[in-house]
């Protein structure tokens, strides 16, 4: 694995594969001939006084392997700080955009200049699209993995050797929800939430809107413009809806919803076309809350009959692309006993639920046996290309791969002990360096 290191006292670059960067610099010399030679002349002191002394550009130096070895020593004159400090930021940004992402993150911690450059609006607008995309992960939160979150790489179909670590040190802190690379923790001892971007190492503490704040169905919705935190709060005999807007860093309160929503504390609201969608308790129905207008609505589409439980997720449609679809996952049976699991999608312009797929019989039997027909422990969420069905008491995930129309079991994390306890909370985690807190 290549590394990029900078000695702050004597700046020396150590990069085993710096040939590529040297070629980049040569290209810059062609593009900016009037700037590069005048700014970056480098004289080889080892040939000082010789008739064949020549001026060397960084491109010539960078085009050979650089490292601390007896055969290829790096001298102070090769990377004179008085020369490299004159490199214009515009050119430096172009050079940095060609670095592999892993080395790019190593570089940002070497000095304040590089750190600030990474998050500058100019750098983001120029080079965000050129940076390779991250893998998408399934993140596990479990009491026996305190402050560590095992990661399953859904692109490689394998568990990562290293878990994601949290900077939250309070023992009572718990991970509640995630969205677009942001994680939201509850800090009961300080009566606040903590929104964190672990990749960028940034976080923001948000105080509860009221005291005490008995919240439920907390959900985080993150967009390029900011994020919103949704929560229902029980106050005496009524419920109120609270929304936190990161754009003005404030809470707003509106009326709650009279019908009892799903009493599953593990199921989050589902964001779909500007609204949050919920299922109610029996008799099952679908309701939504418009985030812009602050209005509750009941869906016109009637849910299928003989449901034992109902959960919602939103994701790409059966043909892929950017078209979003609302999915309903439910058990079919009677007297609280599930005999089959099905997936429906909202069709006919939001008027009907159309059957999309069903869980194979043997997989259905296993899932209903591990949750003991206690569907309060069942929750679902969308991960890119996958519908995930989870149980709070079981370490595996039953998921549907929409591109292949196939069902699979995700294996137990190897970091879990043999004698594990319940408390499995899964989240879709897609790292986003520029998700602002």
C-alpha positions as CSV (number, residue, x, y, z in Angstrom):
1,X,0.0,0.0,0.0
2,X,1.5,3.4,-1.0
3,X,1.9,6.1,1.6
4,X,2.4,9.8,1.3
5,X,4.3,11.4,4.2
6,X,5.5,14.9,4.8
7,X,8.3,15.8,7.3
8,X,7.2,19.2,8.5
9,X,10.8,20.2,9.5
10,X,12.4,19.1,6.2
11,X,9.6,18.4,3.7
12,X,10.4,15.1,2.0
13,X,7.8,13.2,0.1
14,X,8.0,9.4,0.4
15,X,5.8,7.8,-2.2
16,X,6.7,4.4,-3.8
17,X,4.7,5.1,-6.9
18,X,5.4,8.8,-7.5
19,X,6.0,8.2,-11.2
20,X,2.4,8.9,-11.9
21,X,2.6,12.2,-10.0
22,X,5.7,13.1,-11.9
23,X,3.9,12.5,-15.2
24,X,1.1,14.8,-14.0
25,X,3.6,17.5,-13.2
26,X,5.2,17.1,-16.7
27,X,1.7,17.7,-18.2
28,X,1.3,20.8,-16.0
29,X,4.6,22.1,-17.4
30,X,3.2,21.8,-20.9
31,X,-0.1,23.4,-19.9
32,X,1.5,26.3,-17.9
33,X,4.9,26.9,-19.4
34,X,5.0,30.5,-18.3
35,X,4.3,29.6,-14.6
36,X,6.0,26.3,-13.7
37,X,9.6,26.9,-14.8
38,X,9.7,30.4,-13.2
39,X,8.2,29.2,-9.9
40,X,9.9,25.9,-9.5
41,X,13.6,26.0,-10.6
42,X,15.6,23.4,-8.7
43,X,19.4,23.3,-8.8
44,X,21.1,20.0,-8.1
45,X,23.6,20.9,-5.4
46,X,25.4,17.6,-5.9
47,X,26.6,18.9,-9.3
48,X,27.4,22.4,-8.0
49,X,30.4,23.9,-9.7
50,X,30.4,21.4,-12.5
51,X,30.3,22.6,-16.1
52,X,27.4,20.2,-16.7
53,X,25.3,21.6,-13.9
54,X,21.7,21.8,-15.0
55,X,18.4,23.0,-13.5
56,X,16.1,20.2,-12.6
57,X,12.4,20.5,-12.3
58,X,10.3,18.6,-9.8
59,X,9.0,16.5,-12.6
60,X,12.4,15.1,-13.3
61,X,12.9,14.4,-9.6
62,X,9.4,12.9,-9.1
63,X,9.8,10.7,-12.2
64,X,12.2,8.4,-10.3
65,X,11.3,6.3,-7.3
66,X,11.7,8.2,-4.1
67,X,12.5,6.6,-0.7
68,X,15.0,6.5,2.1
69,X,17.4,3.9,0.8
70,X,21.2,3.7,0.6
71,X,21.0,3.6,-3.2
72,X,18.6,6.6,-3.6
73,X,19.1,9.1,-0.8
74,X,16.9,12.1,-0.7
75,X,18.6,15.4,0.1
76,X,17.2,18.6,1.5
77,X,17.9,20.3,-1.8
78,X,15.6,17.9,-3.7
79,X,12.5,19.2,-1.9
80,X,13.5,22.7,-0.8
81,X,10.6,24.2,1.2
82,X,11.4,27.7,-0.1
83,X,10.6,26.4,-3.6
84,X,7.6,24.2,-3.0
85,X,5.9,26.8,-0.8
86,X,5.6,29.0,-3.8
87,X,3.5,26.5,-5.8
88,X,0.1,28.2,-6.5
89,X,-2.9,26.6,-4.7
90,X,-4.6,26.1,-8.1
91,X,-1.8,23.9,-9.4
92,X,-1.5,22.1,-6.1
93,X,-5.2,21.3,-6.2
94,X,-4.9,19.8,-9.7
95,X,-2.0,17.6,-8.6
96,X,-3.8,16.4,-5.4
97,X,-6.9,15.4,-7.4
98,X,-4.8,12.6,-9.1
99,X,-3.9,11.0,-5.8
100,X,-5.5,7.7,-4.8
101,X,-8.2,8.4,-2.2
102,X,-6.5,6.4,0.6
103,X,-3.3,8.5,0.1
104,X,-5.3,11.6,-0.2
105,X,-6.7,11.1,3.3
106,X,-3.2,10.4,4.7
107,X,-2.0,13.6,3.1
108,X,-4.7,15.8,4.7
109,X,-3.4,15.2,8.2
110,X,0.1,16.4,7.5
111,X,-0.5,20.2,7.8
112,X,-3.3,22.7,8.2
113,X,-2.9,23.9,4.6
114,X,-3.8,20.6,3.1
115,X,-6.6,20.0,5.6
116,X,-8.3,23.3,4.8
117,X,-7.7,22.7,1.1
118,X,-9.6,19.4,1.2
119,X,-12.7,21.1,2.5
120,X,-12.5,24.3,0.5
121,X,-15.5,25.1,-1.7
122,X,-13.2,25.5,-4.7
123,X,-11.6,22.1,-4.2
124,X,-14.9,20.3,-3.6
125,X,-16.5,21.8,-6.8
126,X,-13.4,21.0,-8.9
127,X,-12.5,17.5,-7.7
128,X,-15.4,15.9,-5.9
129,X,-16.5,14.2,-9.1
130,X,-12.9,13.0,-9.8
131,X,-12.5,11.2,-6.5
132,X,-13.3,7.5,-6.6
133,X,-16.5,6.5,-4.9
134,X,-16.5,4.7,-1.6
135,X,-17.7,1.3,-1.0
136,X,-21.1,1.0,0.7
137,X,-21.3,-0.8,4.0
138,X,-23.7,-2.5,6.3
139,X,-22.8,-1.2,9.8
140,X,-23.6,-3.2,12.9
141,X,-24.2,-1.6,16.3
142,X,-24.2,-4.1,19.2
143,X,-23.7,-3.8,23.0
144,X,-20.8,-6.3,22.9
145,X,-19.0,-4.1,20.3
146,X,-18.8,-0.9,22.4
147,X,-17.7,2.1,20.4
148,X,-16.8,-0.2,17.5
149,X,-19.0,-0.9,14.5
150,X,-18.2,-4.0,12.4
151,X,-18.5,-3.2,8.7
152,X,-19.8,-5.5,5.9
153,X,-18.6,-4.4,2.4
154,X,-21.6,-5.1,0.2
155,X,-19.5,-4.6,-2.9
156,X,-16.9,-7.2,-2.0
157,X,-19.5,-9.4,-0.1
158,X,-17.1,-9.7,2.8
159,X,-16.6,-8.4,6.4
160,X,-13.9,-5.8,6.8
161,X,-11.0,-6.7,9.0
162,X,-11.2,-3.3,10.8
163,X,-14.3,-2.0,12.4
164,X,-15.3,1.7,12.4
165,X,-14.5,3.4,15.6
166,X,-16.5,6.2,17.2
167,X,-15.1,9.2,19.0
168,X,-18.2,9.2,21.3
169,X,-16.8,8.1,24.7
170,X,-19.9,8.2,26.9
171,X,-21.0,4.7,27.9
172,X,-24.7,5.7,27.7
173,X,-24.4,6.9,24.1
174,X,-26.3,4.8,21.5
175,X,-26.4,4.9,17.7
176,X,-30.0,5.7,16.6
177,X,-30.0,6.3,12.9
178,X,-27.8,7.0,9.8
179,X,-28.2,8.8,6.5
180,X,-25.8,9.8,3.7
181,X,-22.6,9.2,5.7
182,X,-23.9,10.9,8.9
183,X,-24.5,9.0,12.1
184,X,-26.9,10.2,14.9
185,X,-26.2,9.2,18.5
186,X,-28.3,9.8,21.6
187,X,-26.5,11.3,24.6
188,X,-29.0,10.9,27.5
189,X,-26.6,12.2,30.1
190,X,-26.3,15.5,28.3
191,X,-29.9,15.6,27.0
192,X,-28.7,15.9,23.4
193,X,-28.1,14.2,20.1
194,X,-24.8,14.0,18.4
195,X,-24.6,14.1,14.6
196,X,-21.2,12.8,13.4
197,X,-19.3,12.3,10.2
198,X,-16.7,9.8,11.2
199,X,-14.9,9.9,7.9
200,X,-14.4,13.7,8.1
201,X,-13.9,13.6,11.9
202,X,-16.6,16.3,12.4
203,X,-19.5,16.3,14.8
204,X,-22.2,18.6,16.2
205,X,-24.1,18.3,19.5
206,X,-27.8,19.2,19.3
207,X,-29.7,19.8,22.6
208,X,-33.1,18.3,23.0
209,X,-35.9,20.8,22.2
210,X,-37.7,20.2,25.6
211,X,-36.9,18.7,29.0
212,X,-37.7,15.9,29.5
213,X,-37.8,14.7,25.9
214,X,-39.4,11.3,25.5
215,X,-38.9,10.7,21.8
216,X,-39.8,7.9,19.5
217,X,-39.4,7.0,15.8
218,X,-36.4,9.3,15.5
219,X,-35.2,9.6,11.9
220,X,-32.4,11.4,10.1
221,X,-32.8,12.7,6.6
222,X,-29.6,14.0,4.9
223,X,-29.6,15.9,1.6
224,X,-26.9,17.9,-0.2
225,X,-28.5,21.1,1.3
226,X,-28.4,19.8,4.9
227,X,-30.1,17.4,7.2
228,X,-33.4,17.1,9.2
229,X,-34.0,15.2,12.4
230,X,-37.6,14.0,12.9
231,X,-38.9,12.9,16.3
232,X,-42.3,12.2,17.9
233,X,-42.6,13.2,21.5
234,X,-45.3,12.1,24.0
235,X,-46.6,15.0,26.1
236,X,-49.4,14.0,28.6
237,X,-52.2,12.6,26.4
238,X,-51.0,14.1,23.0
239,X,-48.0,13.8,20.8
240,X,-46.0,16.5,19.1
241,X,-43.8,16.4,16.0
242,X,-40.4,18.0,16.3
243,X,-38.1,18.8,13.4
244,X,-34.5,20.0,13.6
245,X,-33.2,21.8,10.5
246,X,-29.4,22.0,10.1
247,X,-29.6,25.0,7.9
248,X,-30.8,27.3,10.7
249,X,-29.8,25.0,13.6
250,X,-33.2,25.2,15.3
251,X,-36.2,23.0,16.3
252,X,-39.8,23.5,15.2
253,X,-42.8,21.9,16.8
254,X,-46.1,20.9,15.1
255,X,-49.1,18.7,16.0
256,X,-48.7,15.0,16.2
257,X,-50.8,12.3,14.7
258,X,-53.8,10.8,16.4
259,X,-53.7,7.2,15.1
260,X,-51.1,5.0,16.9
261,X,-48.1,4.5,14.6
262,X,-46.1,1.4,14.5
263,X,-44.9,0.6,18.0
264,X,-41.6,-0.9,16.7
265,X,-38.8,1.2,18.3
266,X,-36.3,-0.2,15.8
267,X,-38.1,0.8,12.6
268,X,-37.3,4.3,11.3
269,X,-39.4,6.5,9.1
270,X,-38.9,6.1,5.4
271,X,-38.0,9.1,3.3
272,X,-39.8,9.2,-0.1
273,X,-40.4,12.2,-2.4
274,X,-40.1,14.8,0.3
275,X,-42.2,13.1,3.0
276,X,-41.6,10.6,5.8
277,X,-43.7,7.4,5.6
278,X,-44.9,5.2,8.5
279,X,-47.1,2.2,9.0
280,X,-49.8,2.3,11.7
281,X,-50.6,-0.5,14.2
282,X,-53.4,-2.9,13.3
283,X,-55.5,-2.4,11.3
284,X,-52.5,-1.6,9.1
285,X,-52.4,1.5,7.0
286,X,-49.8,4.0,5.6
287,X,-49.4,7.6,6.7
288,X,-46.9,10.3,5.7
289,X,-45.6,13.5,7.0
290,X,-44.7,16.3,4.6
291,X,-41.4,17.8,5.7
292,X,-41.8,21.0,3.9
293,X,-45.5,21.7,4.8
294,X,-45.5,19.9,8.2
295,X,-48.8,18.2,7.3
296,X,-49.8,14.6,8.0
297,X,-51.6,12.6,5.3
298,X,-53.1,9.1,5.0
299,X,-52.2,7.1,1.9
300,X,-54.9,6.2,-0.5
301,X,-53.5,2.8,-1.3
302,X,-55.0,0.1,0.8
303,X,-52.5,-2.4,2.2
304,X,-52.8,-6.1,1.3
305,X,-55.0,-8.3,3.5
306,X,-54.1,-10.9,6.2
307,X,-50.9,-9.0,7.2
308,X,-49.2,-10.1,10.4
309,X,-46.7,-7.2,10.3
310,X,-45.8,-4.4,7.8
311,X,-42.6,-2.4,7.2
312,X,-41.6,0.1,4.6
313,X,-38.4,0.9,2.7
314,X,-37.7,3.2,-0.3
315,X,-35.1,2.7,-3.0
316,X,-34.5,2.4,-6.7
317,X,-37.1,0.8,-8.8
318,X,-37.0,-2.6,-10.5
319,X,-35.3,-1.1,-13.6
320,X,-32.7,0.7,-11.5
321,X,-31.7,4.3,-12.3
322,X,-32.7,7.3,-10.3
323,X,-36.4,6.5,-10.0
324,X,-37.4,5.9,-6.4
325,X,-40.0,3.4,-5.4
326,X,-41.7,2.7,-2.1
327,X,-41.7,-0.9,-1.0
328,X,-43.9,-2.7,1.5
329,X,-42.5,-5.8,3.3
330,X,-45.0,-7.9,5.2
331,X,-45.9,-11.2,6.6
332,X,-49.0,-13.1,5.4
333,X,-50.8,-15.4,7.8
334,X,-53.4,-15.5,10.5
335,X,-53.6,-15.4,14.3
336,X,-50.2,-13.8,14.5
337,X,-48.5,-16.7,12.7
338,X,-46.6,-15.8,9.5
339,X,-46.7,-18.4,6.8
340,X,-45.1,-16.3,4.0
341,X,-43.1,-13.1,3.5
342,X,-43.8,-10.9,0.5
343,X,-42.6,-7.6,-1.0
344,X,-44.9,-5.2,-2.7
345,X,-44.2,-1.9,-4.6
346,X,-46.3,1.1,-4.8
347,X,-47.8,1.4,-8.3
348,X,-50.5,2.9,-10.4
349,X,-49.4,6.4,-9.4
350,X,-49.6,5.6,-5.7
351,X,-53.0,4.0,-5.7
352,X,-52.2,0.2,-5.4
353,X,-49.7,-2.2,-3.9
354,X,-48.4,-4.6,-6.5
355,X,-46.7,-7.8,-5.5
356,X,-43.0,-7.7,-6.4
357,X,-41.4,-10.8,-4.9
358,X,-41.7,-13.3,-2.0
359,X,-39.2,-15.0,0.3
360,X,-38.4,-18.7,-0.5
361,X,-40.2,-21.0,1.9
362,X,-37.2,-22.4,3.7
363,X,-35.8,-18.9,4.3
364,X,-39.1,-17.7,5.5
365,X,-39.3,-20.6,8.0
366,X,-35.9,-19.8,9.3
367,X,-36.7,-16.1,9.7
368,X,-40.0,-16.6,11.5
369,X,-38.3,-19.2,13.8
370,X,-35.5,-16.8,14.9
371,X,-37.9,-14.0,15.7
372,X,-40.3,-16.3,17.5
373,X,-43.2,-14.6,15.7
374,X,-42.4,-11.5,17.8
375,X,-42.6,-9.0,15.0
376,X,-41.8,-6.0,17.2
377,X,-38.2,-7.0,16.8
378,X,-38.4,-7.0,13.0
379,X,-37.2,-3.9,11.1
380,X,-36.3,-3.2,7.5
381,X,-34.2,-0.7,5.5
382,X,-32.9,0.0,2.1
383,X,-29.2,-0.4,1.2
384,X,-28.1,0.3,-2.4
385,X,-29.6,-2.5,-4.5
386,X,-30.8,-4.4,-1.4
387,X,-33.9,-4.7,0.8
388,X,-32.7,-5.8,4.2
389,X,-34.9,-7.6,6.7
390,X,-33.5,-7.7,10.2
391,X,-34.3,-9.0,13.7
392,X,-33.2,-7.3,16.8
393,X,-32.4,-10.7,18.4
394,X,-30.6,-12.3,15.5
395,X,-27.0,-11.6,14.1
396,X,-27.8,-12.3,10.5
397,X,-29.6,-10.3,7.8
398,X,-32.1,-11.7,5.3
399,X,-31.7,-9.5,2.2
400,X,-33.1,-9.3,-1.3
401,X,-30.8,-8.3,-4.2
402,X,-33.0,-6.4,-6.5
403,X,-30.8,-6.6,-9.6
404,X,-30.8,-10.4,-9.6
405,X,-34.2,-10.9,-7.8
406,X,-32.5,-13.3,-5.4
407,X,-32.6,-13.8,-1.6
408,X,-29.6,-14.3,0.6
409,X,-28.4,-14.6,4.2
410,X,-25.6,-12.2,5.4
411,X,-23.4,-14.2,7.8
412,X,-22.7,-13.3,11.4
413,X,-19.8,-10.9,12.0
414,X,-16.6,-12.7,13.0
415,X,-15.9,-10.1,15.6
416,X,-18.9,-11.1,17.6
417,X,-18.3,-13.5,20.5
418,X,-19.6,-17.1,20.4
419,X,-22.0,-16.3,23.2
420,X,-23.7,-13.2,21.8
421,X,-26.7,-11.4,23.3
422,X,-29.6,-9.6,21.6
423,X,-29.4,-6.0,20.5
424,X,-28.5,-6.2,16.8
425,X,-29.0,-2.8,15.1
426,X,-28.1,-2.6,11.5
427,X,-27.6,0.5,9.4
428,X,-26.9,1.4,5.8
429,X,-23.6,3.3,5.9
430,X,-22.3,5.1,2.7
431,X,-19.3,7.2,3.7
432,X,-19.5,10.8,2.4
433,X,-16.5,13.1,3.1
434,X,-18.5,16.2,2.4
435,X,-21.6,15.5,4.4
436,X,-21.7,18.5,6.6
437,X,-22.8,18.3,10.3
